[in-house]
Amino acid sequence: MTTPYLEHCEPMTPHLNLRPSPRFKQTVTSDPSKTYKSPHAKLIRFFERSRNRWKAKCLDAKASIKRLQNRVRFLQRSKDRWKRRMRELEAELKTLKVQLRAREQELEAMKPSRPEPTSTVGTGMAVFRQALPYHTYAIGHVILFVSLVLSTATSLRCANQVMALMMSMLALPVATPSWSTGRLWLLRLGYYKLTRPKAQADDWVWIADHTVQLGPEKCLVILGLRLSALPASGRLLTHEDVEPLALLPVTTSTGEVVYQQ
């Protein structure tokens, strides 16, 4: 028997069941306050659209999950491939290093033996082969760089360029230190002169003055000079004549500050 409200309804798709489910009957009849007032045909279409929307969202979510899983698998394979490539390159690099060392040893063995030079230049070049412990450069590098700066008033960068030119002109197979390395050598030399024990005597003369201000600070420098080691008449004082006694950084300097220092 056909119900009156279904006579004017549009034909439904074959897969739809127009018979209300037991859960739908329970929802409609269990609580009179929640009873739907719309016709069942409209409710069925509404619920069908709602179900289709949720189904589409679910399919989109599943597609996104699958796409991300595929991306993760792709990235994992790519990472494993690059790891293998890195190991191969490391092994190849080790092999090339071994071959390079072997070739250098062969070339060294093929060189004709030459007698040791007896000239002053040859003897002087020996200091560039005397490596210092825990240092990259030899004694000759340190002596030459410090001498260029202290004896010839050469700047740090200029000393670096002079050494590079000398090594190139003399065809010496030694490296050239950078200006920053030479600065560290000079700082170590200055720290040694500042902190080394001083001779105990009663003829010391102090020379105190401030350096040029650098930023918010300047330094109070105290130099010592022994009267017994005064230079001869007509010769000016040099760095070799004085001994650094104190180097005190200050931000403000007055008579009281200098007296306390």
Backbone as a ProteinNet text record, in pm:
[ID]
protein_1_A
[PRIMARY]
MTTPYLEHCEPMTPHLNLRPSPRFKQTVTSDPSKTYKSPHAKLIRFFERSRNRWKAKCLDAKASIKRLQNRVRFLQRSKDRWKRRMRELEAELKTLKVQLRAREQELEAMKPSRPEPTSTVGTGMAVFRQALPYHTYAIGHVILFVSLVLSTATSLRCANQVMALMMSMLALPVATPSWSTGRLWLLRLGYYKLTRPKAQADDWVWIADHTVQLGPEKCLVILGLRLSALPASGRLLTHEDVEPLALLPVTTSTGEVVYQQ
[TERTIARY]
84.9	0	88	58.1	141.6	87.6	175.4	135.4	106.5	16.5	-23	91.7	186.8	289.2	395.1	392.5	491.5	438.4	306.9	249.3	305	332	380	530.9	603.1	750.2	815	931.6	1008.5	1062.5	1080.9	1136.6	1278.6	1311.5	1442.9	1535	1659.6	1758.4	1736.3	1773.3	1740.9	1805.9	1926.1	1997.8	1941.1	1849	1794.4	1681.7	1676.2	1568.6	1475	1352.7	1260	1197.9	1221.9	1164.4	1250	1192.2	1273	1334.6	1457.7	1527.6	1472.6	1495.3	1448.3	1505.3	1632.3	1692.1	1619.4	1582.5	1509	1372	1305	1175.2	1189	1296.7	1316.1	1344.8	1418.3	1450.5	1325.9	1238.8	1120.5	1015.8	1001.8	889.6	927.3	1057	1092.8	1070.7	1103.8	1090.1	1003.5	879.4	792.1	847	928.1	982	1083.6	1145.7	1247.8	1194.1	1067.8	1010	1028.9	1078.8	1097.8	960.7	941.2	815.2	813	933	938.8	892.4	850.1	811.5	929.6	899.9	1007	1087.6	1024.3	1097.6	1205.8	1172.7	1272.2	1382.1	1340.3	1441.5	1536.8	1479.7	1565.4	1664.9	1620.7	1712.7	1817.3	1770.9	1864.7	1972.2	1927.9	2025.6	2116	2061.5	2145.8	2255.9	2218.5	2320.6	2424	2375.3	2468.7	2564.4	2509.5	2594.6	2697.3	2652.9	2746.2	2857.3	2819.9	2924.6	3027.5	2980.5	3073.9	3156.1	3092	3166.9	3277.2	3244.6	3345.3	3460.5	3425.7	3531.3	3619.3	3556.6	3632.7	3724.9	3673.6	3757.9	3874.3	3845.8	3954	4060.2	4015	4110.7	4195	4130	4204.9	4305.6	4264	4356	4475.6	4448.7	4557.8	4653.3	4596.9	4681	4767.4	4707.7	4783.5	4892.2	4859.1	4958.6	5076.8	5047	5153.3	5236.5	5169.9	5245.2	5338.8	5290.2	5376.7	5493.6	5467	5574.2	5679.5	5633	5726.4	5812.1	5750.6	5826.7	5926.9	5885.9	5977.5	6097.3	6070.6	6180	6272.7	6215.3	6298	6390	6333	6417.3	6524.8	6487	6585.1	6696.3	6659.8	6761.4	6855.2	6799.3	6883.9	6975.8	6924.7	7006.9	7123.2	7097.1	7204.2	7304	7255	7348.1	7444.5	7389.9	7476.6	7575.5	7527.1	7616.2	7726.3	7692.6	7793	7899	7855.8	7952.7	8042.8	7984.9	8066.9	8170	8128.4	8221.8	8330.6	8294.2	8395.8	8498	8450.3	8543.4	8631.3	8571.5	8649.7	8754	8716.3	8811.3	8928.3	8900.2	9009.2	9102.8	9045	9128.4	9216.1	9158.1	9235.8	9347.2	9320	9424.6	9540.2	9505.9	9612	9693.1	9626.2	9697.3	9784.1	9732.5	9810.5	9936.6	9923.2	10042.6	10143.8	10091.8	10184.2	10254.6	10180.1	10242.5	10345.3	10315.7	10413.5	10540.3	10523.6	10642.3	10723.5	10655.1	10727	10804.1	10739.4	10807.9	10925.7	10910.1	11020.6	11136.8	11104.5	11211.4	11280.5	11210.5	11269.2	11358.4	11347.9	11430.8	11576.5	11667.8	11810.2	11854.8	11938.3	11989.3	12087.6	12071.4	12158.6	12233.1	12352.6	12426.8	12364	12383.7	12330.8	12397	12320.8	12381.1	12467.5	12576.5	12670.2	12666.1	12587.1	12581.5	12495.5	12500.9	12423.7	12275.1	12239.2	12097.9	12043.7	12117.7	12072	12057.6	12153.4	12143.5	12024.5	11997.1	11883.9	11751.4	11745.9	11621.6	11588.3	11685.4	11659.4	11560	11553.1	11460.6	11314.8	11290.6	11154.5	11109.9	11203.8	11168.3	11165.3	11192.7	11190	11050.7	10967.5	10829.5	10825	10739.9	10718.7	10610.8	10620.1	10514.6	10379.8	10277.5	10139.5	10122.8	10210	10200.9	10200.2	10138.3	10134.1	10260.1	10313.7	10427	10556	10667	10798.6	10851.1	10973.3	11034.5	11064.5	11106	11139.8	11022.4	10901.6	10783.7	10765	10777.9	10755.6	10861.2	10987.5	11096.6	11081.3	11053.2	11044.1	10926.2	10809.2	10690.9	10710.7	10757.9	10778.5	10885.1	10990.3	11095.8	11045.1	10958.8	10904.8	10822	10746.6	10659.2	10738.3	10827.8	10895.9	11019.8	11089.1	11214.9	11197.5	11100.5	11084.1	10953.6	10879.7	10753.9	10654.7	10648.3	10555.2	10422.2	10314.1	10183.1	10162	10058	10032.6	9998.8	9909.1	9871.2	9987.7	10066.1	10181.4	10285.7	10304.9	10400.1	10357.4	10228.8	10179.2	10210.6	10188.8	10215.9	10365.1	10447.6	10593.5	10642.1	10591.4	10633.4	10589.5	10467.7	10420.7	10507.9	10549.3	10635	10772.9	10825.6	10957.2	10952.9	10848.1	10838.4	10823.9	10753.7	10736.3	10866	10938.6	11062.3	11170.7	11176.6	11278.9	11236.2	11111.5	11058.7	11066.1	11021.9	11024.4	10890.5	10892.4	10766	10710.4	10693.4	10639.4	10519.4	10428.6	10308.4	10337.2	10247.1	10260.4	10152.4	10188.9	10086.9	10004.5	9881.7	9794.7	9830.6	9777.5	9808.8	9750.5	9636.6	9577.1	9663.1	9726.6	9818.9	9938.9	9993.1	10104	10064.7	9941.8	9896.8	9896.7	9854.8	9858.1	10000.3	10095.7	10235.4	10282.1	10246.9	10287.1	10221.2	10095.9	10028.4	10093.5	10133.5	10201.8	10337.3	10407	10535.9	10519	10418.2	10393.7	10351	10269.1	10226.7	10345.2	10436.7	10556	10640.1	10659.8	10740.4	10672.7	10541.5	10469.7	10472.4	10469.5	10455.6	10585.4	10691.1	10813.8	10875.4	10953.3	11015.2	11110.3	11105.3	11190.5	11312.9	11420	11542.3	11519.9	11567.3	11555.8	11672.8	11639.2	11741.2	11678.1	11762.6	11713.3	11730.5	11758.3	11777.5	11669.4	11551.5	11441.3	11376.4	11342.9	11269	11139.9	11028.4	10898.3	10856.7	10796.2	10734.6	10588.5	10495.3	10351.9	10277	10189.5	10109	9987.9	9888.2	9768.2	9775.9	9720.9	9713.2	9596.3	9588.2	9475.3	9349.1	9240.5	9116.1	9057.2	9020.4	8955.4	8818.7	8713.7	8580.6	8565.7	8507.7	8489.8	8611	8716.2	8828.2	8959.2	9054.6	9193.8	9280.2	9408.4	9497.9	9601.8	9629.4	9740.4	9863	9966.5	10087.7	10199.6	10268.3	10383.8	10504	10601.8	10725.2	10837.9	10926.8	11042	11171.6	11259.8	11390	11495.1	11599	11707.4	11809.1	11851.3	11948.3	12081.7	12111.5	12237.7	12233.7	12114	12100.2	12054.1	12075.7	12035.7	12114.8	12050.3	12124.8	12228	12322.2	12428.5	12371	12445.1	12401.7	12387.1	12273.6	12246.5	12161.1	12131.1	12046.6	11913.6	11805.9	11672.6	11636.1	11537.9	11488.6	11416.2	11428.8	11359	11284.4	11208.5	11134.8	11227.8	11347.1	11439.7	11495.6	11490.4	11548.1	11454.4	11325.3	11228.7	11168.1	11108.4	11046.2	10903.2	10802.8	10665.4	10644.4	10592.2	10567.7	10420.1	10332.2	10188.9	10111.4	9994.7	9902.5	9762.5	9702.2	9576.8	9468.5	9363.7	9253.5	9164.6	9122.1	9035	8933.9	8821.5	8720.4	8730.3	8763.4	8788.3	8920.8	8994.1	9126.3	9144.9	9166.2	9199.3	9324.4	9369.2	9485.5	9463.8	9344.3	9314.6	9314	9255.9	9253.2	9394.5	9478.3	9616.1	9690.5	9666.6	9735.5	9692.1	9564	9517.7	9572	9585.6	9640.8	9787.6
-119.2	0	123.5	216.3	336.9	446.7	508.7	618.5	742.2	830.9	948.9	1044.1	1059.1	1162.5	1118.3	992.2	947.3	949.1	978.6	974.7	1084.8	1201.6	1316.3	1331.8	1237.9	1248.5	1211	1265.8	1233.1	1092.2	1023	886.2	891.4	804.2	800.4	708	717.8	630.1	487.8	392.5	253.2	206.2	263.3	209.3	259.1	355.7	408.4	318.6	300.9	224.4	323.9	332.5	430.7	389.4	266.6	222	274.8	349.1	403.5	291.5	317	217.9	219.2	110.9	108.4	223.1	259.1	370.1	499.3	519.2	640	643.5	528.3	524.5	556.2	501.7	527.3	675	737.5	879.5	964.6	926.2	1007.4	989	865.3	837.3	829.6	818.3	799.9	927.4	1041.4	1167.8	1261.3	1288.6	1374	1513.3	1563.5	1699.6	1708.3	1595	1594.7	1537.8	1527.2	1472.3	1570.3	1517.8	1603.1	1639.8	1762.9	1809.8	1806.3	1794	1790.6	1655.2	1651.3	1522.9	1428.7	1301.1	1202.5	1208.6	1242.5	1248.5	1356.5	1472.7	1578.9	1539.6	1472.3	1430.1	1329.3	1240.8	1140.3	1206.6	1303.7	1373.9	1453	1516.7	1593.5	1502.4	1389.3	1297.2	1236.9	1215.7	1162.6	1260.9	1389.4	1490.7	1501.7	1498.6	1506.3	1388	1269	1151	1163.1	1213.8	1228.2	1328.2	1437.3	1534.3	1470.8	1401	1337.4	1229.6	1160.1	1059.1	1125	1241.4	1312.2	1360.9	1413.5	1456.3	1338.7	1225.8	1107.4	1062.5	1065.5	1026.5	1124.2	1255.3	1353.7	1330.3	1301.7	1276.2	1152.5	1047	926.8	954.1	1034.6	1068.3	1148.4	1244.4	1323.3	1235.1	1142.9	1051.9	965.5	915.3	832.8	913.2	1038.5	1122.9	1152.3	1181.5	1208.3	1083.4	967.7	844	816.8	843.7	826.8	923.9	1047.4	1146.6	1103.6	1051.6	1004.6	890.3	796.9	686	735.8	833.7	889	956.2	1037.8	1105.8	1007	901.2	800.8	732.2	697.9	636.2	732.5	861.4	960.7	976.5	979.2	991.2	871.7	752.8	633.4	635.5	683.9	689.6	787.3	905	1002.9	956.3	879.6	822.8	725.6	640.4	547.2	621.8	728.7	806.3	873.3	923	987.6	886.9	766.1	663.8	627	618.3	587.4	696.3	823.1	933.2	936.8	907.3	903.6	793.7	677.2	569.3	606.5	672.6	715.5	819.9	910.9	1013	950	852.6	784.3	714.3	652.4	585	684.3	799.2	900.9	957.2	974.5	1024.1	925.6	796.5	695	696.8	706.8	711.9	836.5	950.7	1074.1	1063.4	1006.9	990.1	895.7	790	698.8	766	848	919.2	1021	1090.3	1185.9	1115.1	997.8	922.4	876.7	837.8	798.9	916.1	1033.1	1150.9	1189.5	1178.6	1211.4	1115.7	987.4	889.9	910.3	966.4	987.3	1110.3	1199.8	1320	1282.7	1344.9	1314.5	1374.2	1301.6	1349.2	1462.5	1569.5	1685.9	1705.5	1753.3	1779.4	1894.5	1891.5	1997.5	2129.7	2236.4	2366.9	2416.3	2478.7	2532	2683.2	2748	2893.2	2940.2	3069	3127.5	3119.4	3137.2	3130	2990.5	2889.7	2753.6	2721.5	2768.3	2744.3	2817.2	2939.6	3014.4	2950.8	2884.3	2820.9	2699.3	2648.5	2531.3	2561.7	2687.8	2721.2	2710.1	2713.1	2697.8	2551.2	2461.5	2320.1	2269.2	2358	2319.7	2348.8	2248.2	2266.6	2275.7	2364.3	2378	2280.7	2231.8	2140.9	2211.1	2142.8	2191.4	2319.6	2340.9	2458.2	2412.4	2494.1	2464.5	2512.2	2626.1	2687.6	2664.3	2688.3	2662.9	2787.2	2768.4	2879.9	2995.8	2963	3068.8	3159	3104.3	3187.8	3288.7	3240.9	3329.6	3440	3401.5	3501.3	3605	3559	3652.6	3747	3696	3781.3	3883.6	3839.3	3931.5	4034.9	3993.8	4088.4	4193.1	4150.7	4248.3	4355	4315.2	4410.5	4498.4	4438.6	4513.5	4587.3	4531.7	4592.3	4685.5	4659.9	4742.2	4820.7	4818.6	4894.3	4856.9	4728.8	4679.9	4646.8	4678.9	4644.1	4492.6	4445.7	4301.8	4247.6	4313.8	4266.9	4279.7	4386.6	4402.7	4294.5	4257.1	4150.6	4019.4	3993.6	3872.9	3873.9	3987.2	3997	3988.5	4048.8	4043.4	3898.8	3825.9	3686.5	3603.2	3626.4	3552.5	3582.1	3709.3	3746.1	3681.7	3680	3618.7	3468.9	3400.7	3257.2	3229.3	3317.9	3298.6	3325.2	3430.2	3464.3	3360	3307.1	3207.7	3065.3	3050	2917.1	2820.1	2867.7	2783.6	2710.5	2580.2	2504.5	2509.3	2629.9	2645.4	2738.8	2719.5	2802.1	2937.6	3032	3167.3	3190.2	3229.6	3253.2	3376.9	3377.3	3493	3601.2	3721	3832.2	3809.6	3740.8	3714.9	3617.5	3521.5	3431.2	3508.7	3599.3	3681.8	3770.5	3819.6	3900.3	3818.7	3692	3606.2	3586.4	3572.1	3559.4	3685.6	3800.9	3926.3	3942.3	3902.7	3911.7	3819.1	3701.3	3609.9	3666	3725.2	3786	3901.6	3986.4	4097.4	4050.1	3944.8	3892.1	3835.6	3771.5	3719.2	3833.3	3939.3	4051.1	4120.1	4123.4	4191.4	4111.3	3979.5	3896.7	3828.7	3839.2	3771.5	3841.4	3770.2	3833.2	3946.3	4053.7	4170.2	4166.8	4226.5	4231.9	4320.3	4273.7	4350.8	4450.5	4579.1	4684.4	4810.9	4905.1	5030.6	5148.5	5122.2	5232	5230.2	5177.4	5175.8	5313.7	5354.4	5477.8	5440.9	5497.3	5466.1	5574.1	5530	5619.6	5577.3	5661.3	5628.6	5719.8	5662.4	5740.7	5654.8	5721.4	5652.8	5633.8	5523.1	5497.5	5575	5572.8	5634.3	5556.3	5628.8	5564.7	5485.7	5360.9	5273.4	5236.6	5293.8	5269.8	5338.2	5271.7	5334.5	5319.3	5250.1	5220.3	5269.6	5289.9	5314	5247.5	5242	5167.7	5261	5237.5	5302.8	5213.5	5264	5187.5	5242.6	5151.6	5188.4	5112.9	5188	5131.3	5156.1	5060.5	5073.1	5087.2	5170	5193.1	5200.5	5122.8	5126.8	5232.6	5310.5	5416.9	5361.1	5240.5	5179.1	5132.9	5121.6	5077.7	5190.4	5314.5	5428.4	5430	5462.5	5467.2	5579.5	5566.5	5666.8	5800.2	5902.9	6037.7	6048.9	6104.5	6120.5	6010.6	5904.2	5796.3	5797.8	5782.1	5786.2	5651.4	5657.2	5534.2	5448.3	5319.4	5224.2	5124.1	5036.9	4936.2	4841.6	4818.2	4727.1	4786.2	4919.3	4982.9	4981.1	4967.3	4975.9	4838.2	4825.4	4700.4	4730.6	4665.1	4690.3	4635.1	4721.4	4681.9	4659.6	4738.5	4724.3	4773.9	4713.1	4752	4738.9	4853.4	4853.7	4922.9	4852	4916	4995.7	5113.9	5200.1	5266.5	5304.1	5380.2	5529.4	5563.7	5702.3	5707.3	5813.3	5824.7	5964.1	5966.8	6091.1	6067.3	6171.4	6156.2	6053	6052	5955	5812.5	5793.9	5659.2	5609.9	5696.7	5656.7	5626.9	5705.6	5681.1	5546.7	5513	5384.4	5269.2	5290.4	5183.9	5162.8
0	0	0	-89.4	-102.6	-13.7	57.1	146.5	64.7	110.9	30.9	6.7	100.5	82.8	-17.1	-64.4	-161.3	-303.6	-319.3	-453.3	-541.3	-485.3	-564.3	-558	-502.6	-492.1	-625.4	-647.3	-766.4	-753.7	-862.4	-854.6	-800	-709.5	-644.5	-722.9	-691.8	-755.6	-710.5	-791.9	-758.9	-631.8	-596.4	-480.8	-348.6	-352.3	-227.7	-178.5	-50.3	13.6	79	26.8	78.6	211.5	250.3	377	491.8	584.3	694	775.5	817.8	899	1040.3	1117.1	1257	1339.2	1311.5	1387.1	1355.1	1224.7	1186.8	1254.1	1262.1	1329.1	1476.5	1534.5	1677.8	1701.6	1610.1	1626.5	1611.8	1522.5	1497.1	1605.8	1654.6	1744.2	1890.7	1922	2063.1	2142.8	2081.5	2152.7	2068.3	2110.8	2027.3	2005.5	2099	2082.9	1971	1928.5	1824.3	1694.1	1680.1	1557.7	1443.1	1325.9	1209.1	1151.6	1113.3	1058.2	906.5	844.2	697.5	647.3	525.9	467.4	459.4	462.6	461.2	332.7	222.4	95.5	99.9	154.3	167.3	264.6	373.9	470.6	408.8	328.6	265.6	172	91.3	1.5	80.6	191	273.4	332.6	387.5	446.9	340.7	221.7	114.6	77.1	61.1	30.3	141.3	267.7	380.4	378.8	353.9	348.3	235.5	118.7	6.2	36.9	107.3	144	236.8	339	431.9	362	267.1	192.5	109	46.6	-33.1	54.6	175.3	266.7	307.2	335	373.3	260.6	136.4	24	4.6	21.5	11	118.2	241.8	349.8	319.6	269.1	235.2	123.5	25.8	-83	-31.2	59.7	117.1	196.5	275.1	353.2	261.2	156.3	63.4	-6.2	-44.3	-109.5	-16.4	111.9	207.4	234.8	241.4	260.9	143.6	23	-94.5	-90.1	-43.8	-33.5	68.9	181.3	284.2	230.1	160.4	103.6	0.1	-81.1	-180.6	-113.6	-10.1	59.1	129.6	185.1	250.7	150.1	33.4	-70	-117.8	-132.5	-175.9	-72.4	55	160.2	160.2	146.5	142.8	21.5	-91.7	-212.2	-194.6	-134.9	-114.7	-9.8	88.2	185.8	117.9	33.6	-38.1	-126.3	-191.9	-278.1	-196.3	-78.1	6	50.8	87.8	127.5	10.3	-108	-225.5	-251.4	-239.5	-262.4	-156.1	-31.3	74	47.2	7.3	-25.2	-144.3	-244.9	-360.7	-322.1	-231.8	-186.8	-112.4	-25.7	45.1	-53.4	-154.5	-254.4	-329.7	-366.4	-437.9	-350.6	-221.6	-132.3	-122.9	-112.8	-106.8	-235.6	-350.3	-477.9	-488.7	-437.7	-443	-358.3	-237.8	-154.3	-219.5	-280.5	-348.2	-464.9	-540.5	-653.3	-604.9	-494.4	-440.9	-395.7	-333.7	-292.2	-413	-521.4	-642.4	-700.7	-705.8	-759.4	-671.7	-540.2	-450.1	-469.6	-494.5	-515.8	-650.1	-748	-879.8	-885.4	-786.8	-788	-763.3	-836.6	-813.1	-679.9	-612.9	-483.8	-506.5	-430.5	-442.8	-312	-319.5	-195.2	-118.6	9.8	94.5	60.4	46.2	12.9	127.7	90.5	190.7	199.5	113.4	117.2	232.7	259	367.8	338.7	209.5	173.7	197.9	159.3	181	328.7	409	552.6	612.2	561.6	613.1	578.4	462	422.3	508.6	581	665	775.9	819.1	927.5	882.8	751.8	702.8	700.2	730.7	739.6	883	977.8	1119.1	1175.2	1175.2	1221.6	1374	1422.5	1566	1612.3	1734.4	1784	1789.9	1742.8	1743.3	1660.9	1563.8	1477.2	1331.4	1247.9	1105.1	1034.3	1080.1	1012.1	1089.8	1020.4	1077.7	1148.8	1206.7	1279.6	1184.8	1061	966.4	935.8	927.8	903.6	1016.7	1139.1	1253.5	1257.2	1239.3	1246.3	1135.7	1014	901.6	918.5	958.5	971.6	1082.6	1199.4	1310.9	1277.1	1206.2	1169.2	1071	977.1	882.6	953.4	1054.8	1122.9	1219.9	1297.7	1402.5	1352.2	1255.6	1211	1092.5	1007.1	887	887.2	1000.6	1012.7	903.1	869.8	768.8	834.6	767.6	821.4	813.4	882	885	746.8	676	542	443.8	460	371.1	398.6	525.5	557.7	493.6	493	427.3	277.9	211.6	68.2	39	125.6	105.5	115.1	215.2	229.7	110.6	62.1	-55.4	-177.6	-194.2	-306.7	-294.3	-171.6	-150.7	-180.7	-132.2	-158.4	-307.2	-377.4	-520.8	-596.5	-559.3	-629.1	-605.4	-483.2	-449.8	-483.4	-533.1	-569.9	-453.4	-337.2	-217.8	-204.5	-186.6	-173.4	-31.9	20.6	156	149.3	242.6	245.5	307.4	281.9	336.4	441.1	562.3	665.5	634	678.7	660.1	761.3	739	828.4	967	976.3	1107.6	1188.2	1120.8	1190.5	1243.3	1161.4	1209.3	1326.4	1326.3	1439.4	1568	1561.1	1679.7	1729.2	1637.1	1679.6	1751.5	1699.3	1763.3	1900	1911.4	2041.1	2143.1	2100.5	2192.9	2235.6	2140.5	2173.3	2271.1	2246.4	2338.2	2476.4	2482.6	2613.7	2690.6	2618.2	2685.9	2743.1	2664.5	2713.9	2831.2	2832	2939.6	3068.8	3061.3	3181.6	3225.1	3147.5	3187.8	3309.7	3390.6	3509.8	3470.2	3546.9	3521.3	3614.1	3567.9	3649.2	3771.1	3884.4	4008.3	4016.2	4011.6	4015.2	4070.4	4111.5	4169.7	4074.5	3946.5	3850.6	3742.2	3777.1	3680.6	3673	3551.9	3527.2	3455.3	3501.4	3442.9	3344.1	3235.9	3137.2	3125.3	3169.7	3171.3	3074.8	3000.2	2906.2	2866.3	2804.7	2757.7	2606.5	2561.6	2418.1	2357.7	2226.8	2157.7	2191.2	2216.7	2256.7	2139.6	2168.8	2071.4	2126.2	2070.2	2123.9	2259.1	2356.3	2488.5	2578.5	2535.3	2623.4	2563.8	2652.4	2616.8	2722.2	2699.9	2788.8	2850	2976.6	3045.2	3030.1	2962.1	2934.8	3022.5	3091	3174.5	3120.2	3071.1	3018.7	3118.4	3128	3217.7	3140.1	3190.6	3127.7	3237.6	3225.5	3323.9	3284.6	3383.7	3356.6	3311.1	3355.6	3313.7	3168.6	3112.9	2973.8	2884	2925.3	2842.9	2713	2600.4	2473.5	2474	2386	2377.7	2332.7	2358.7	2322.2	2170.6	2131.1	1988.6	1929.5	2006.2	1955.3	2028.4	1953.9	2011.8	2074.5	2163.1	2225.2	2122	2133.9	2048.3	2136.5	2070.9	2146.8	2221.9	2166.3	2232.9	2361.5	2378.4	2496.7	2616.5	2594.5	2703	2728.4	2847.4	2888.5	2933.9	2876.5	2922.5	3063.4	3151.6	3289.7	3318.7	3257.2	3283.5	3162.9	3140.6	3034.3	3091.9	3128	3203.5	3120.8	3078.5	3005	3100.3	3057	3137.7	3045.4	3103.1	3028.5	3059.2	3182.2	3220.9	3294.5	3273.6	3335.4	3392.2	3522.3	3592	3675.7	3743.8	3829.3	3938.4	3997	4102.5	4048.4	3928.4	3868.8	3840.4	3784.6	3755.1	3884.4	3990.7	4117.7	4176.4	4167.1	4218.4	4136.1	4007	3924.9	3953.2
[MASK]
+++++++++++++++++++++++++++++++++++++++++++++++++++++++++++++++++++++++++++++++++++++++++++++++++++++++++++++++++++++++++++++++++++++++++++++++++++++++++++++++++++++++++++++++++++++++++++++++++++++++++++++++++++++++++++++++++++++++++++++++++++++++++++++++++++++

